[in-house]
Amino acid sequence: MNNMNQDNGMQKRMLIMTLVVFVFFIAYEFLVLKPQQEEKLKQQEIAKQQNQNAAPDVASTTDAMVQSAPNEANMDKSINALSSKAVGKADIITTIKTAKSIIEIDKLGRVAQVTLTDRIYKDGEGHEIKLFDVDQLRPLEVRFANADINNKAFQANYTSTVSTVDASKSAQKFVLTQNIDDLVLTKEFTVYPDGHYDLDVKSSKKEQFFITNGFRPNVLADMYADHGVYVKLNDGTMELTSDEDLDKVKSYTGIKFVSNFDRYYATVIYNFEKSLQISLMPDNSKNPQAFAHALGEISFSGYMGPKNFNDLKALNPELTDVIEYGWFTFIAKPMFTFLQFLHSYIGNWGWTIVFLTIIIKLVLYPLSYKGMVSMQKLKDLAPKMKEIQTKYKDDKQKQSMHMMELYKKHGANPMGGCLPLILQIPVFFAIYRVLLNSIELKGAEWILWIHDLAEMDPYYVLPILMGVSMFVQQKITPNTMQDETQKKIFQMLPIIFTFFFLWFPAGLTLYWFTNNLFTIAQQYSINKIFERQRAAKK
């Protein structure tokens, strides 16, 4: 620090930087990512329409036998033959009913569709949610490395031991069989009431083949949350490949699970006893498609449905990692666990968010209190700071020295006001990701007009209240800024935030509004304490 202006300027810059981070974060998603996402989805729809009339490309597979670890060139050739033919009801050979879904298997042994039957999973028109588009890469599709076998596989229909399976109350088994000349491929299923399955795939000959968990569910792929492929390696590390971000084949060994997912739903295959070898291949839009390698046989379990934390945990605690919280997962995941704990007692997700916010404010209160006190002290010292600035305007070294003496004498910290706010940024982003990715909030009501905390407030009441509370908070918070431009920027922030929060999920807006209310209460109480102290000194 060379002078008073540097000290005071540093505080201002840090405060502005903190708020700019919030504004940039919100503005970037709304003004940049959303238009990009809309354009990408538009291009995908065009590509789908073009592909719907195309025959399956099965002629480009490799002629040579691919070993257990094929190179990228061979992998590219062997799995590029993907059928985009829409499957009609006449093509369904087995229909499976579980407690929460209906799974349809087509004549090529693939999952043609999964329909969620739980009442909370409805689309915008009130219809049951279906996870897959009819022309996308379907789960459990098999591709052979041998081109001749692969061509014939697309012409040979599977047979099933049963046409209907009722696994709604107990686990059920059935077998799919495909005869390809003198090669027999079997898929032995065990389906459970919760919708997950165990699968053993065997070839009568030791042929190299690949089996996919399909393209991700296409229910809600928006600008707010990641969507693509998520893998977990044996060492516990996670790697995300987002849609439209894969330029070439990417291969992994030692994989515990691979998940193709959108915001709320996923199709997952996993094996926690014997790890999988996985390759990701880009489609025409550079979206990742996952294929598991097999030489003669492969066994794994699978799940297709909502990324509900408790449902995934019941299958295996490690599967909760399917829910992706971004950079702040280390904070977000335990925070969601605590959120669920509160909900188990409160019973309503809206009030759970309110209580979580209060608890976070109480935990961070010592930090917030110090910051607020520091701002009050700086406000009281403003006249003396101005005197030093005027007196030593030609001697920056003495100016800085006397400023530091003033701070030390009165216990003021020029960074104290903004440091607590900076330290709370990870907490906000973690909560943002938790509320954004938690399907538990889907269809969760709060009060009167809020019927879905995962959707925007239809009447914009919460965003407006949030903006008003931010304005009030700004008015009662001490402001030591001298620069008029900086003051005007701060005065505009409530309007800017209100505008962006109009389209945010109601659950997130509720958190921010509640946070503002308690910040106002804290600031008001501290202001009163200082007023009494000033009155006592007179």
C-alpha angles and dihedrals in degrees: 000000000000101000147355093268089058092051095047092039091052091057092048093048092050092050092048092045091053094051092042088056089058094045093045092047092054097037093049092054094046102038102032112021097041096054090044092050092048091051092047092050089049091053091047091054090051090050091049092053090051092049096047091075095044124101119235111278102227098144097080098069119117119270093212128080108259115221124228091277106037119194120246095261092055092042090053092053097043099052102033091089100091123161115230094179113133112242117227127199090265089063094057112103100172132028117194124199118200130174091267108022151022116235120197122200119200132213092268091059095254133129101256096182145351117206118194111222099183108115094234093061105078132139125235091279095049096256125136111270118252114200104208141052112233094237099048130101103282128223118262095019110153125217121190122214090218105084095210093051091043092054092049092045090066090055097046116082122213123240123215132211089224137022096207130032124192106200094153094113107018140016115277133196131211138157134227118203131194123188114204105178103290094347121091122197118193131189113197111197133195110186123193132206092250089061100253122120143198117224134193114188118191135178119204086222127048094253125157112242140160129221125196136209086216135239113314122276109274101212104108118003103158140153095265101065138036121257130183132069128338122190132187118208127210091257089061097252120136127216126194125202110188126210116277090015103096116095100171143007113295120196132199135187124198099035123167096190142350121207128191106198150166125198098297108005137059144180109215137182119191145170118183095179102048114025123230132235109225135187124192116211125190119234122212090286094047091253113150119249117189125219127182116216120233135177107201096324145019136183129199144135127245144196132193118187148059120351091238109166097218094044092052092044090053090057093047129328090233090062090071084078086074085081105084119210100173126225095345097053091123088064100029099054097055088041091057090047089055090045090056091048090055091046091055087065102031098041097204122085094211094055089041089060090049093052092044089054091050092050092049090050090051093049092049093040096102089053093045091046093055091049093050093047090049091053091050092051092049090050091052091047094049094099092050091046089053091050091054091047091053096041096050100030090129096044110057094177094057090042090057093044094052091046091055091048089052092051092048094047094052098034093242124154118201089205095044096091098054103031094075090050092050092049090053094057093086089050092053094047091047091053089045091057093043094053092040097052101035109107086188086081091056107114091359112146125210117173134346102301100024105087098157123031090194091063132064120273101269092213097037091234096134096047091050092048088048091053092048091049090050090052092050091047090052092050096054096041115095112251119201095177115128099180112094094209091056091049092052091050090053092047090055095052097085089055093046093048092046091053094052095042091057089086099034121110110275090236092061093044089050090055093050093046093049090047090053093050093055092043088055090051092050093047092047092052092049091048089054092050092053092046090055091047091051091048091051092054093054 
